[in-house]
Amino acid sequence: WLSLGRHVRKGEHGLVVLAPCKYKVEDAETGEESWRLRGFRLEHVFADCQTDGDGDVPAPARPKLLAGDGPAGAWDTIASLIAQRGYELVRRELFPANGVTDPQERTVTVADRLEGAAAVKTLVHELAHIVCGHAEQSYSANRERCECEAESVSYLVCSQLGLATDAYSFPYVANWSNGDTKVITDAADKALRCAEEILTALQHQEEAAAA
């Protein structure tokens, strides 16, 4: 905030957030390096409403679509989890949304214009809507929280898959929460539970495939 010409007001308490701890791993065959999630640490941050000063508060960035290929095998693995939930997966022309979950038709649609990495991230986001229970109810009245939950889950799961989604997930959550920290904190518990459920299912699939 100081670099932006603003300062945190005296007496303000930092907002506690979970920050990812990442480390680099090298593929033994290709030599390529990627980031993996090791865990989380607590960090304290301050919202713009807790600051004073003449500096302008930057507008939230727009989500940036991921480019390039997704993690090897990730699409098929996530797709199988969606099929286990009774949903049919469809790739077709779709705009402006990148993905849509239709609980009546029991379909998950991912835009065919997306590159591999963006398609995997979107697929995890749609799976998160299903696992979090959004698809079984009308969530238009609480759309902001549902979108924050789903994208938070997507960020956590994709991090474990070695796919960095920061450039998309952070602005996405910031835009849907409209800067309201309560929306984000209210979404945190369910996002962590749903992410753990998906990651556990992925682990079981890996163990079954290796058996």
C-alpha positions in Angstrom: 0.0 0.0 0.0 2.9 2.4 0.7 4.2 1.9 -2.8 0.7 3.1 -4.1 0.8 6.2 -1.9 -1.5 4.8 0.7 -1.1 3.7 4.3 -3.0 1.3 6.6 -4.9 3.3 9.2 -3.8 3.0 12.8 -5.7 0.3 14.8 -6.8 -1.7 11.7 -6.4 -5.4 12.0 -5.1 -7.5 9.2 -7.3 -10.0 7.4 -6.0 -13.5 7.8 -5.7 -15.5 4.5 -4.3 -18.8 3.5 -1.3 -18.3 1.2 0.1 -21.3 -0.8 3.5 -22.7 -0.2 4.9 -23.9 -3.5 8.1 -25.6 -4.5 9.7 -26.5 -7.9 9.9 -30.1 -9.1 11.8 -31.3 -12.1 10.4 -33.9 -14.5 13.0 -36.8 -14.5 12.3 -37.5 -18.2 12.0 -34.1 -19.8 13.9 -31.9 -17.3 11.0 -29.4 -17.3 10.3 -27.6 -14.0 6.9 -27.0 -12.6 5.4 -25.7 -9.3 3.8 -28.0 -6.8 1.7 -27.1 -3.8 3.3 -28.2 -0.5 0.8 -26.6 1.9 -0.5 -23.3 3.2 0.7 -20.6 5.6 -1.3 -17.8 7.3 -0.6 -14.3 6.0 -2.2 -11.0 7.0 -3.3 -8.5 4.3 -5.3 -5.2 4.4 -8.2 -4.2 2.2 -8.3 -0.9 0.4 -11.1 0.2 2.8 -8.6 -0.1 5.7 -6.2 2.5 4.1 -6.0 6.2 3.7 -3.9 8.3 1.3 -4.0 10.2 -2.0 -2.9 7.2 -4.1 -5.4 5.7 -6.4 -6.7 2.2 -5.6 -6.0 0.0 -8.6 -9.0 -1.5 -10.3 -9.1 -5.3 -10.1 -7.3 -7.0 -12.9 -9.3 -9.0 -15.5 -8.9 -12.8 -15.4 -6.2 -13.9 -17.9 -7.0 -17.1 -19.7 -4.3 -19.8 -19.3 -2.3 -20.7 -22.4 -0.6 -23.9 -23.5 -1.2 -27.5 -22.6 -2.7 -28.8 -19.4 -1.0 -31.3 -17.1 -0.6 -34.7 -18.7 -3.7 -36.8 -18.0 -5.5 -34.1 -15.9 -8.4 -33.6 -18.4 -9.3 -37.3 -18.5 -8.9 -37.7 -14.7 -11.2 -34.7 -13.9 -13.6 -35.8 -16.6 -13.9 -39.2 -15.0 -14.9 -37.6 -11.6 -17.6 -35.6 -13.4 -18.9 -38.8 -15.0 -19.0 -40.4 -11.6 -21.3 -37.6 -10.5 -23.7 -38.5 -13.3 -22.9 -35.6 -15.7 -22.1 -35.8 -19.4 -19.1 -33.7 -20.6 -19.5 -31.7 -23.8 -17.0 -29.5 -25.7 -18.6 -27.0 -28.0 -18.7 -23.3 -29.0 -19.5 -21.3 -25.9 -19.1 -17.5 -25.2 -18.7 -15.5 -23.1 -18.7 -18.2 -20.4 -15.8 -20.6 -20.4 -17.9 -23.4 -18.9 -21.5 -24.1 -17.8 -23.0 -26.8 -15.6 -26.6 -27.6 -16.3 -28.2 -29.7 -13.4 -31.4 -30.3 -15.4 -29.7 -31.7 -18.4 -26.9 -33.2 -16.3 -24.3 -31.8 -18.6 -21.0 -29.9 -18.1 -20.0 -27.8 -21.1 -16.5 -26.5 -21.7 -15.8 -24.0 -24.5 -13.9 -25.6 -27.4 -12.0 -22.3 -27.9 -9.9 -22.9 -24.8 -6.4 -24.2 -24.8 -5.5 -27.3 -22.8 -4.5 -25.5 -19.5 -7.5 -23.2 -19.6 -9.8 -26.1 -20.4 -8.5 -28.2 -17.4 -8.9 -25.2 -15.0 -12.5 -24.6 -16.3 -13.3 -28.3 -15.9 -12.2 -28.3 -12.3 -14.2 -25.1 -11.7 -17.4 -26.8 -13.0 -16.6 -29.9 -11.0 -16.3 -27.7 -7.9 -19.8 -26.3 -8.6 -21.1 -29.9 -8.5 -19.1 -31.0 -5.4 -20.0 -27.8 -3.5 -23.7 -28.4 -4.1 -24.3 -25.4 -6.3 -25.6 -27.4 -9.2 -28.4 -28.9 -7.0 -29.9 -25.6 -6.1 -30.7 -22.2 -7.6 -27.7 -20.2 -6.6 -28.6 -17.0 -8.4 -29.4 -15.3 -5.1 -25.9 -16.0 -3.8 -24.0 -16.2 -7.1 -21.0 -14.2 -5.8 -20.2 -16.6 -3.0 -20.8 -19.7 -5.2 -18.4 -18.4 -7.9 -15.8 -17.5 -5.2 -16.1 -21.0 -3.8 -15.8 -22.7 -7.1 -12.8 -20.7 -8.3 -11.1 -21.1 -5.0 -11.5 -24.9 -5.3 -10.2 -24.7 -8.8 -7.1 -22.8 -7.7 -6.3 -25.3 -4.9 -6.8 -28.4 -7.0 -5.0 -27.0 -10.0 -2.1 -26.0 -7.8 -1.8 -29.7 -6.7 -1.9 -30.7 -10.3 1.1 -28.4 -11.0 -1.0 -25.9 -12.9 -0.6 -22.2 -11.8 -3.9 -20.3 -12.2 -3.0 -17.2 -10.2 -3.4 -14.9 -13.2 -7.0 -16.1 -13.7 -8.2 -17.1 -10.2 -7.1 -14.1 -8.2 -8.8 -11.5 -10.4 -11.9 -13.8 -10.9 -12.4 -14.0 -7.1 -11.7 -10.3 -6.6 -14.2 -9.4 -9.3 -17.0 -11.7 -8.1 -16.5 -10.7 -4.4 -16.5 -7.0 -5.5 -13.8 -6.4 -2.9 -16.0 -7.6 -0.1 -13.7 -9.6 2.2 -16.7 -11.2 4.0 -17.8 -12.9 0.7 -14.3 -14.4 0.5 -14.0 -15.5 4.1 -17.5 -17.0 4.1 -16.5 -19.1 1.0 -13.2 -20.3 2.5 -14.4 -23.2 4.7 -16.5 -24.9 2.0 -13.8 -24.3 -0.7 -11.2 -26.0 1.5 -13.6 -29.0 2.2 -14.5 -29.4 -1.4 -11.0 -29.1 -2.6 -9.9 -31.8 -0.2 -12.7 -34.1 -1.4 -11.7 -33.7 -5.0 -8.0 -34.2 -4.2 -8.8 -37.3 -2.2 -10.7 -38.7 -5.1 -7.8 -37.9 -7.4 -5.4 -39.7 -5.1 -7.7 -42.8 -5.0 -7.7 -42.8 -8.8 -3.9 -42.7 -8.9 -3.6 -45.5 -6.4 -6.1 -47.6 -8.3 -4.3 -47.0 -11.6 -0.9 -48.0 -10.0 -2.3 -51.1 -8.5 
